[in-house]
């Protein structure tokens, strides 16, 4: 049913209606076309894939009975775009069908769905409604770039909480190392040493909880390239990536912990400078970022990366809340964002923690003390628990 029209497909309107035993969602579209609809977990989502479209639907009204908390749309792969509906509860799609234009009524995709149990949700996850085949549209676009040697985001970024009955894998990334000392505090307290000690303390706590598997990107004082930290996390199938650093600034009075997520645009000038500084770590090791920058441009333009970025922001907010409740002093507006190279895994929620300021004498001393690092590890552990407890609260293991 591939559309032969030369102009781009348009999604003109999305609306919801409550009916006995179901909710009906209708997408008004400009042409008869292929589509596919299915559900994803962790968190619960309903997905509709279409040939590349122009979104003219504007802001969609989300009535309470629709059980939709948010709607996002963007490119999936060349030739295909995706609409994601974040769900407040697990649902099953009862039916999906296309209605050609009739009089004043537009071409429509109609999807009927209803609330279900987590067990029934998982049983229906493998069901795909519709006839769209991604490979057909990739061929028709004549775009071969997707088949080139570039990072290919997976079709489904979400993994179950216990894949193959395994516990979630937390990747902890102690910043710097080897010939790269990071920031240096008074009495030559090195960032690379305090963050490695904090990472090991956090690993010990997470493993002791019995809830997680944990890997460190470095277990000793060695230099690891930024892109290899990301590759390590993806190779091992990490469910969460936590990079730990300690900042330095020309104002010695500034102190406090902060949490950072990835964004194309920095939240503020100070964060932009921080990201630039952190991204230059590879230069100390005698390598550049030009190749990775090209790959990152591809990833950042992709919708699936945006989906992961949203999950990262959610985790960051949970973590900030726990830092405060555990009496960890934070910067004003402690959740900030910029283009940190180490956070660019397209399929793993990732955050960077600046545990404190090495340029602040008192804070550098605290970070060099086991008792303070333990206090921080307890707070970070609580943030990780809070994230998984919320995202997977309806999962059945």
PyMOL commands that set and color helices and strands:
alter all, ss='L'
color gray80, all
select helices_A, chain A and resi 64-66+118-124+134-141+145-147+163-165+186-188+191-209+226-235+269-279+281-284+290-300+303-325+341-343+361-367+370-391
alter helices_A, ss='H'
color red, helices_A
select strands_A, chain A and resi 9-19+22-29+35-40+45-51+53-55+68-77+80-87+91-99+107-115+129-130+168-174+212-216+240-247+257-262+330-338+350-357
alter strands_A, ss='S'
color yellow, strands_A
deselect
rebuild
show_as cartoon
